[in-house]
Amino acid sequence: MSSVMVVTAEREVRAAADMIFELIADPARQPEWDGNDNLDRAEPGQRVHGVGDVFRTLLTNGAVRENHVVEFDEGRVIAWQPAEIGKPRPGHLWRWELMPIADDHTLVRHTYDWSELTDPARLVRARATTSEALARSVARLARLAED
């Protein structure tokens, strides 16, 4: 078993934290920057506003995920736990943290934490989610934000 159950990637982005946050907190924008290439789409109008919100995404394999927001600080932090519709959350978590450096410059940190994953069927996929995959998401997000 892999000992690395929390993987992270970060970089500085030449854009304001609030603008970057909008790209993350609006699920309809997420497929544009997803570095795992497993998000197909999300219906518009699901913008996250706080802990307890749930948004749905359609994966490229046709499955639908309910994403339960468990951390939220507008413009700074958002984290969610995905689950199959109507089923318990298996315990993995996606987190984004934005730390303003200047008005138009932000440190962006992306984390995947599967230390509490309870579904053995998801372990192979969890182990395959590397910091390089997270870095692809951060890089794509940076390109969108900086354009």
N, C-alpha and C positions, 0 to 999 in steps of 0.2 A: 504494500500500500504506500502511496506517495505520502511523504511527510509534509508537503506544502499544500495546505488546505485553504490558504488565503493568498491570492495573487493580486498584485497591484501594478499599475502603470501610471505614470504622471509626466506632465510636461507643461511648460509655460505656453500660453496661448495669447496672441495679440488681439484681444477682444475683451469687452466688459463682462464681468461675471453674470450680470442680469441677462445679457443677450445670450450667453452660452447656456445659462440655465433654462431659457425658453426652449432651446433645441432638445434638451433632455426631458423637461417636465411635460412636453407635449408628445404623447406617444405616437401621433401621426407622423412626427419628424424622425422618430428613432430608426426606422429602416434605412434612412439616408446615411447614418453614421455607424451602424452596427458592424463591427469588425469580425463578428463570428459568422456573418452572412446567413443567419438563420431566421431573421425577421422578414416576413413578407409585407405585412401592412398592419396598421391600426386605424380604426375609424376616427375621423376628426371629432372634436368636441369632448375629448377625455382629459383635457389638461389637468394635471395633478395640483391640488391646493392644500393637501395636508395628510397627516398620518391617518390611516383608515380608508383613504381613497383606494379604489380598485379600478384598474384599467385592463382592457383586453387587447391582446395582440394575436395576430395570425402568424404562425410559423411557416417557413417554406415547405415543411413536410405536411402542411394542411391542418396541424393541430392548433387548437386555440388555448392560450394561457391567460389565466386571471392573475394579475400582478398586484399584490397587496402591499401598499405603501406602509413601511414600518418606521421610517425616519424622514423628517422633512423640516427644513429651515429655508424659507423662500430665498432664492438666489444663492444659496450656499451648500445645502446638503439635501440629497434625495436618495432613498434606498427602498428597494422592494424585494419581496419574495414571490417568485412565480409558483403557480400551482395549476393542475388540471382543473377544469370547471367543476365546482361542487365537491372537490376532494381536498383533504388536508394539505397544507403546505409541506413539501418534503424537507425544508430546512436550509436551502441555499439562498444566498442573498447577493444582489447587485447594488453597489453603492457608488455615487458620484459626490465628490467634495470639490467645491470651488473656493479658492482663497485669493481674493483680490490682492494684486501687487501694486497696481496703479489703476486709474480710472479705465484704462484701455488695455490692461495686462492682467492675466489671471493664471494662477497655478491650478491645473485641473488634475485631480487624482481619481482614478477609476479602480474599484476593487471588486473582486469576485470571491466570496467567502462560502466555502462548502464544509466548514468544520462541524456544522450541526446537521449535515445531510443524513436523512434517515432511510432513503429509498435506494437499496442496493442496485437497482436497475439503472440508476443515474450516475453511478460512480465512474464508469468509463468515460462518459461525456464530461463529468466534472474534472477528472484528472487531465483531460485533453484541453481544458480551458487554461491557457498559459498567459503569462504576463505579455507575451508577444501579441496574442489575440486581443488583449485589452488595449495594448498600445496602438493596434490598428484602429480600434474604435476611437481612441483619443485623437489620433492623427486625422481621421475623417471628420470628427467633430471640429477640430481646429481649422481644417480647410473650409468647412461651412461657415464657421464663425468669423474667420479672417477675410472672407470674400466680400 
